[in-house]
Amino acid sequence: MASMDADTAALLREAVGKHAERTADGRAVRARRNDLPGHAPETLAVMAEQGWLALALPEDSGGLGLGVSAAGIVAEGLAGCFTADPFHSLFLAGRVLVHAGAGAELLAGLATAEALPALAWQENPQGFRLAPPATTFAAGRVSGQKAWVAGAAGASHYIVSASGPDGLALVLVEAGISGSQLSHDFRADGSPTGRLALDAAPGTVLATGKVAERALRAALDETSVLVAAELMGHVDRMMALVIEHLKTRRQFGKLIGAFQALQHRAADMFVHQRLARAVLDAGLARFDELRDPVARGMQAARLRARLNDTAQLVIRESIQLFGAMGITDENDLSLHVKRCLSLICWLGSSVEQRGYYMDLAEPQGQAAEGRI
């Protein structure tokens, strides 16, 4: 992957920021909740036109080859319009395809939003444990059930993890093909996740055995970093809303920001915000330079654990400082809160991330075998 210079990063951050300003419509976000596909139709076109879908794809497949750090800037900036969907799910599927050595044609289609793959890998809530999937692949057919499939609504293909003759297999299944059935659940922010049922659905093998395991693990680590980046964006915006509220809300005849108890709480939130920012910026700056999968996994776990915890703290304190207004649906703070609640446990809660980190930190990553 090519390294991203400071000027490119600044231009990318500016472009995402302007897009967020134009599309930060809380009413539109509320209107799309619990509906399919969960994002505005023009969002995909914008992401493709701006080159955001191609950021972490290889240049020989129509991508830009700029890596996770560039994608992290986009994910963080998209928090300004309340959600980064469907950026994360497409990034996750794309990185699985890259690590699995998929053909350039499918990756080129992803870069232009002509192909919309979705990764279907989870079967139970304990998603961080690597165990042989109950889903099976034999004689070119896939059978089993997958849940919590991000980006399933509108997907053109599913990348399905299954147990095959050679161990773990990543199998490409066309959406809507005979033997497949899709239903949907909705997360706290109203965004959809899919339930995919497969009954002898035809599929094409992308990778098997250790190659498939490494591809899946690497893509999950990289996407976890993107989730951390989006959480940072929400933390910044929740903090801005809190400060504005303290400066304008009057109670007992004066601004509530004049009360020392509230100043102390806001100061504590600020300290955690700045610590999270320092951890994220430093982690993103060096993530693409890391080549060892264990080091990359540890860095991803460190970032996610920190941002998960910070987001939860800022959520609690923001609601306290806003009072009852903070949990009303009309308040934009609630949109950031619900989005964070949808992200915090996706790809691993803080407890799971710390357990993953400690497993990887053991000699030769002995306990890391069996984690995902």
C-alpha positions as CSV (number, residue, x, y, z in Angstrom):
1,M,0.0,0.0,0.0
2,A,1.1,3.5,-0.8
3,S,1.8,5.8,2.2
4,M,-0.5,8.8,2.5
5,D,1.2,12.2,2.8
6,A,0.0,15.0,5.0
7,D,-1.4,17.0,2.1
8,T,-3.5,14.1,0.8
9,A,-4.8,13.4,4.3
10,A,-5.8,17.1,4.7
11,L,-7.6,17.1,1.3
12,L,-9.4,13.9,2.2
13,R,-10.5,15.2,5.6
14,E,-11.8,18.4,4.0
15,A,-13.8,16.5,1.3
16,V,-15.4,14.2,3.9
17,G,-16.1,17.2,6.2
18,K,-17.9,19.1,3.4
19,H,-20.0,16.0,2.5
20,A,-21.0,15.6,6.2
21,E,-22.0,19.3,6.4
22,R,-24.2,18.9,3.3
23,T,-25.9,15.7,4.4
24,A,-26.2,16.1,8.2
25,D,-29.9,16.1,8.2
26,G,-31.3,14.5,11.4
27,R,-34.8,14.3,10.0
28,A,-33.7,12.3,7.0
29,V,-31.8,9.9,9.2
30,R,-34.8,9.4,11.4
31,A,-37.0,8.8,8.3
32,R,-34.7,6.0,7.1
33,R,-34.6,4.1,10.4
34,N,-35.9,0.5,10.4
35,D,-36.2,0.7,6.7
36,L,-34.1,-0.8,3.8
37,P,-31.4,-0.4,2.7
38,G,-30.8,1.9,5.7
39,H,-28.9,4.6,3.8
40,A,-29.8,7.3,1.3
41,P,-29.6,6.0,-2.3
42,E,-27.3,8.7,-3.4
43,T,-24.8,7.9,-0.7
44,L,-23.2,5.0,-2.6
45,A,-22.8,7.2,-5.7
46,V,-21.0,9.9,-3.7
47,M,-18.7,7.3,-2.1
48,A,-17.8,5.9,-5.4
49,E,-17.4,9.3,-7.1
50,Q,-15.2,10.5,-4.3
51,G,-13.0,7.4,-4.5
52,W,-13.7,6.4,-0.9
53,L,-14.7,2.9,-1.8
54,A,-11.4,2.5,-3.6
55,L,-9.1,3.8,-0.9
56,A,-7.9,0.5,0.5
57,L,-8.2,-1.6,-2.7
58,P,-5.0,-2.4,-4.8
59,E,-4.2,-0.1,-7.6
60,D,-4.1,-2.9,-10.1
61,S,-7.8,-3.6,-9.3
62,G,-9.0,0.0,-9.8
63,G,-8.2,1.0,-6.2
64,L,-6.0,3.8,-4.7
65,G,-4.0,1.6,-2.4
66,L,-3.9,4.2,0.4
67,G,-4.7,1.8,3.2
68,V,-6.5,1.8,6.5
69,S,-5.4,5.2,7.7
70,A,-7.1,6.9,4.7
71,A,-10.2,4.9,5.2
72,G,-10.1,5.9,8.9
73,I,-10.3,9.5,8.0
74,V,-13.4,8.9,5.9
75,A,-15.1,6.8,8.7
76,E,-14.4,9.5,11.3
77,G,-15.6,12.3,9.0
78,L,-18.8,10.5,8.2
79,A,-19.8,10.6,11.8
80,G,-20.7,14.2,11.0
81,C,-23.7,13.0,9.1
82,F,-24.6,10.6,11.9
83,T,-23.6,7.4,10.2
84,A,-20.9,5.9,8.0
85,D,-23.1,3.2,6.5
86,P,-22.5,1.5,4.1
87,F,-18.8,2.4,4.2
88,H,-17.8,-0.1,6.9
89,S,-19.5,-3.2,5.4
90,L,-18.1,-2.5,2.0
91,F,-14.6,-1.9,3.4
92,L,-14.9,-5.2,5.4
93,A,-16.0,-7.2,2.4
94,G,-13.4,-5.6,0.1
95,R,-10.5,-6.3,2.5
96,V,-11.6,-9.9,2.8
97,L,-11.5,-10.2,-1.0
98,V,-8.0,-8.5,-1.1
99,H,-6.5,-10.8,1.5
100,A,-8.1,-13.8,-0.1
101,G,-6.6,-13.0,-3.5
102,A,-10.0,-12.4,-5.2
103,G,-10.1,-11.5,-8.9
104,A,-9.5,-7.9,-10.0
105,E,-12.9,-7.7,-11.7
106,L,-14.9,-8.0,-8.5
107,L,-12.7,-5.6,-6.7
108,A,-13.0,-3.1,-9.6
109,G,-16.8,-3.4,-9.4
110,L,-16.6,-2.7,-5.7
111,A,-14.6,0.5,-6.3
112,T,-17.4,1.8,-8.5
113,A,-20.3,0.5,-6.4
114,E,-21.3,-1.8,-9.3
115,A,-20.6,-4.8,-7.1
116,L,-21.7,-4.7,-3.4
117,P,-20.4,-7.7,-1.5
118,A,-21.2,-8.4,2.1
119,L,-19.4,-10.6,4.5
120,A,-21.5,-13.3,6.2
121,W,-19.4,-14.8,8.9
122,Q,-21.2,-14.7,12.3
123,E,-23.5,-17.5,13.5
124,N,-23.7,-16.7,17.3
125,P,-23.2,-13.6,19.5
126,Q,-19.7,-14.7,20.6
127,G,-18.3,-13.4,17.4
128,F,-14.7,-13.1,18.5
129,R,-14.2,-16.9,18.9
130,L,-12.9,-18.7,15.9
131,A,-14.6,-22.1,15.7
132,P,-15.4,-24.3,12.7
133,P,-18.6,-22.7,11.3
134,A,-21.8,-24.8,11.4
135,T,-22.3,-23.7,7.8
136,T,-20.9,-26.3,5.5
137,F,-19.5,-26.3,2.0
138,A,-19.3,-29.4,-0.1
139,A,-19.5,-30.2,-3.8
140,G,-19.9,-26.5,-4.7
141,R,-22.9,-26.0,-2.4
142,V,-23.3,-24.0,0.8
143,S,-25.8,-24.8,3.6
144,G,-26.2,-23.0,6.9
145,Q,-27.4,-19.8,8.5
146,K,-25.6,-16.5,9.2
147,A,-26.7,-13.6,11.3
148,W,-25.7,-9.9,11.8
149,V,-24.7,-9.6,8.2
150,A,-23.7,-5.9,7.8
151,G,-24.6,-4.5,4.4
152,A,-26.8,-7.4,3.5
153,A,-29.6,-5.1,2.2
154,G,-28.8,-4.4,-1.4
155,A,-25.8,-6.7,-1.5
156,S,-24.9,-8.2,-4.9
157,H,-22.8,-11.1,-3.4
158,Y,-22.2,-12.7,0.0
159,I,-18.8,-13.9,1.2
160,V,-19.8,-16.8,3.4
161,S,-17.5,-18.5,5.9
162,A,-18.1,-22.3,5.9
163,S,-16.5,-25.6,7.0
164,G,-15.2,-27.4,4.0
165,P,-13.0,-30.4,3.2
166,D,-9.8,-28.3,3.7
167,G,-11.0,-26.5,6.8
168,L,-12.4,-23.0,6.8
169,A,-13.6,-21.9,3.4
170,L,-14.6,-18.4,2.1
171,V,-17.2,-18.9,-0.5
172,L,-18.7,-16.3,-2.9
173,V,-22.5,-16.7,-3.2
174,E,-24.6,-14.5,-5.5
175,A,-27.4,-12.6,-3.7
176,G,-30.9,-13.9,-4.5
177,I,-29.6,-17.2,-6.0
178,S,-31.6,-20.3,-5.6
179,G,-31.2,-21.8,-2.1
180,S,-30.6,-18.4,-0.4
181,Q,-33.1,-16.5,1.7
182,L,-32.5,-13.2,3.4
183,S,-34.4,-11.5,6.3
184,H,-33.5,-8.4,8.4
185,D,-33.2,-7.2,12.0
186,F,-32.5,-3.7,13.0
187,R,-29.9,-2.3,15.4
188,A,-30.3,0.5,18.0
189,D,-29.9,3.2,15.4
190,G,-32.4,1.6,13.1
191,S,-29.7,0.3,10.6
192,P,-30.4,-3.1,9.2
193,T,-28.4,-6.3,9.6
194,G,-29.2,-9.5,7.6
195,R,-30.0,-13.0,8.5
196,L,-29.0,-15.3,5.7
197,A,-30.3,-18.8,5.3
198,L,-28.5,-21.1,2.7
199,D,-29.8,-24.4,1.6
200,A,-27.5,-26.0,-1.0
201,A,-26.8,-22.6,-2.6
202,P,-24.2,-22.7,-5.3
203,G,-20.9,-20.9,-4.5
204,T,-17.4,-20.3,-5.7
205,V,-14.4,-20.8,-3.4
206,L,-12.3,-17.7,-2.7
207,A,-9.8,-19.2,-0.2
208,T,-9.5,-22.2,2.1
209,G,-7.5,-23.3,5.2
210,K,-5.0,-20.9,6.7
211,V,-5.3,-18.5,3.8
212,A,-9.0,-18.1,4.5
213,E,-8.4,-17.7,8.3
214,R,-5.7,-15.1,7.8
215,A,-7.8,-13.2,5.3
216,L,-10.8,-13.1,7.6
217,R,-8.8,-12.2,10.7
218,A,-6.9,-9.4,8.9
219,A,-10.1,-7.8,7.4
220,L,-11.8,-7.9,10.8
221,D,-8.9,-6.2,12.5
222,E,-8.7,-3.5,9.8
223,T,-12.5,-2.8,10.0
224,S,-12.3,-2.7,13.8
225,V,-9.9,0.2,13.4
226,L,-12.4,2.0,11.1
227,V,-15.1,1.5,13.8
228,A,-12.8,3.1,16.3
229,A,-12.3,6.1,14.0
230,E,-16.1,6.6,13.5
231,L,-16.6,6.4,17.3
232,M,-14.0,9.1,17.7
233,G,-16.0,11.3,15.3
234,H,-19.2,10.8,17.3
235,V,-17.3,11.5,20.6
236,D,-16.1,14.8,19.1
237,R,-19.6,15.8,18.0
238,M,-21.3,14.8,21.3
239,M,-18.7,16.9,23.1
240,A,-19.4,19.9,20.9
241,L,-23.1,19.5,21.5
242,V,-22.5,19.3,25.3
243,I,-20.3,22.5,25.3
244,E,-22.9,24.4,23.3
245,H,-25.6,23.2,25.7
246,L,-23.6,24.4,28.7
247,K,-23.1,27.8,27.1
248,T,-26.8,28.4,26.2
249,R,-29.0,26.5,28.7
250,R,-30.2,28.6,31.7
251,Q,-31.3,27.1,35.0
252,F,-31.9,28.9,38.3
253,G,-31.4,32.2,36.6
254,K,-28.0,31.6,35.1
255,L,-26.2,29.5,32.5
256,I,-25.7,25.9,33.7
257,G,-22.1,26.1,32.5
258,A,-21.4,28.4,35.4
259,F,-22.1,25.6,37.9
260,Q,-18.8,24.1,39.1
261,A,-20.0,20.6,39.4
262,L,-21.0,20.6,35.7
263,Q,-17.7,22.2,34.8
264,H,-15.8,19.3,36.5
265,R,-17.8,16.7,34.6
266,A,-17.2,18.4,31.3
267,A,-13.5,18.7,32.1
268,D,-13.4,15.0,32.8
269,M,-15.1,14.2,29.5
270,F,-12.6,16.5,27.7
271,V,-9.6,14.6,29.2
272,H,-11.0,11.3,28.0
273,Q,-11.7,12.8,24.6
274,R,-8.1,14.0,24.2
275,L,-6.6,10.7,25.4
276,A,-8.8,8.8,22.9
277,R,-7.7,11.3,20.1
278,A,-4.0,10.8,20.9
279,V,-4.4,7.0,20.9
280,L,-6.3,6.9,17.6
281,D,-4.1,9.4,15.7
282,A,-0.9,7.6,16.8
283,G,-2.5,4.2,16.0
284,L,-3.7,5.2,12.6
285,A,-0.4,6.8,11.7
286,R,1.5,3.5,12.1
287,F,-1.1,0.9,11.4
288,D,-0.3,0.5,7.7
289,E,3.4,0.3,8.4
290,L,2.8,-2.8,10.5
291,R,3.4,-6.1,8.6
292,D,3.1,-8.6,11.4
293,P,-0.5,-9.9,11.7
294,V,-0.1,-10.2,15.5
295,A,1.1,-6.6,15.8
296,R,-1.8,-5.4,13.7
297,G,-4.3,-7.3,15.7
298,M,-2.9,-5.9,19.0
299,Q,-3.0,-2.4,17.6
300,A,-6.6,-2.8,16.4
301,A,-7.7,-4.2,19.8
302,R,-6.0,-1.4,21.6
303,L,-7.8,1.2,19.5
304,R,-11.2,-0.4,19.8
305,A,-11.0,-0.9,23.5
306,R,-10.1,2.7,24.1
307,L,-12.7,4.2,21.8
308,N,-15.4,1.8,23.0
309,D,-14.8,2.9,26.6
310,T,-14.5,6.6,25.7
311,A,-17.7,6.5,23.7
312,Q,-19.6,4.9,26.5
313,L,-18.3,7.4,29.0
314,V,-19.2,10.4,26.8
315,I,-22.7,8.9,26.1
316,R,-23.4,8.6,29.9
317,E,-22.1,12.1,30.8
318,S,-23.7,13.8,27.8
319,I,-27.1,12.5,28.7
320,Q,-26.6,13.6,32.3
321,L,-25.5,17.1,31.3
322,F,-28.4,17.4,28.8
323,G,-30.9,16.0,31.3
324,A,-34.1,14.6,29.9
325,M,-33.6,16.4,26.6
326,G,-30.6,14.3,25.8
327,I,-32.6,11.1,25.3
328,T,-35.5,12.7,23.3
329,D,-35.7,11.6,19.7
330,E,-35.8,15.2,18.5
331,N,-32.4,16.0,19.9
332,D,-29.5,15.3,17.5
333,L,-27.5,14.0,20.5
334,S,-29.7,10.9,20.5
335,L,-28.7,10.1,16.9
336,H,-25.0,10.0,17.9
337,V,-25.8,8.0,21.0
338,K,-27.8,5.4,19.1
339,R,-25.2,5.1,16.4
340,C,-22.5,4.5,19.1
341,L,-24.6,1.9,20.8
342,S,-24.9,0.1,17.4
343,L,-21.1,0.2,16.9
344,I,-19.6,-0.5,20.3
345,C,-20.2,-4.3,20.3
346,W,-19.9,-4.8,16.6
347,L,-16.6,-6.8,15.9
348,G,-16.0,-7.0,19.6
349,S,-16.8,-5.3,22.9
350,S,-14.2,-3.7,25.1
351,V,-13.9,-7.0,27.2
352,E,-13.5,-9.1,24.0
353,Q,-11.0,-6.7,22.6
354,R,-8.8,-6.8,25.8
355,G,-9.0,-10.6,25.9
356,Y,-8.0,-10.7,22.2
357,Y,-5.1,-8.4,22.9
358,M,-3.9,-10.5,25.8
359,D,-4.1,-13.7,23.8
360,L,-2.0,-12.1,21.0
361,A,0.5,-10.8,23.6
362,E,1.3,-14.4,24.8
363,P,4.5,-16.0,23.4
364,Q,4.2,-16.8,19.7
365,G,0.5,-15.9,20.0
366,Q,-0.2,-19.4,21.2
367,A,-3.6,-18.5,22.6
368,A,-4.4,-16.4,19.6
369,E,-5.2,-19.6,17.7
370,G,-8.9,-20.0,17.8
371,R,-9.7,-16.3,18.0
372,I,-11.4,-14.3,15.3
